[in-house]
Amino acid sequence: MNTIPVISLILISVIILKSIINFIPIGKYKIELKDSRFSSELFFTLFITYIVVIIGFGLVYFILSLQNTILVENGELREVGKLGSFIHSMYFSGVTILTIGYGDITPIGIGRLIAIAEALIGYILPAAFVLRVVELRGRSRDE
């Protein structure tokens, strides 16, 4: 394995983790929830976090596809160009985090473990979002 893909994978992983960690801590930001049931700031934060995670994992799958760890489409190995591989990687990443997959594209090898991690993040983020809203509501009622 070349050093450039390894460094790229590490860098992307750090960015994904930083994005998730920045979303979860509650004490950093002063957000007040008055009579509104919807916080556009929290929604925007969750949306951006999802986009960063989808793009980050998509890039991980793409880099792995360049190293011949590929995604299988409909049970068949298909040779696609770099653009096709990039599109498949982003699609697979989005589908994995949002729906746990349709089954049309399947990872092989280490891609399976990465997909499990992405799916787990897809389940944890909404729960963290709800917990954050509940805590912020409790704080605004106490004040």
Steps between C-alpha positions, in 0.01 A plus 500: 500500500637841404553762768282764330176297531584412862563864588181597318298241692643621831432864414142428393441294815625786718270747323198270544575446869557871561171583332310251715677605820426867428132414464464302822646729776224713641681755713678672211213693347240723655182417313173613645178322421213731577149406393612338178493124460750519217855625527639593160850518650486142626340378179768673291773354723356149463463545124859617456624218724317243285642654180856492640462138610347393166773672299772376736392137486441534124860611462615207715311256274641675193858480626449133581362444149824643361682235705284221349271467800183557311126515530307222328195609302204257486725209596735555204847646486487785252785703364414869508714806448615730775200730459262203515678368804477841668127524428439145626702574815301814581171326425590202715609728784176700493281193480693326778478782753141596424329166435750220578512422130283370222718201421576609145862579588689284748843563652774238495768439762579785736225701334251292697644616833506858378135471393407369845674798663319739267163336568564526874575869465178533299307362797686697768478848342119536521504376860771754587291767327191415705700489824647839422158653436363352823794631701476846344125507575574412862758777524269761347222406743734527799603854406 
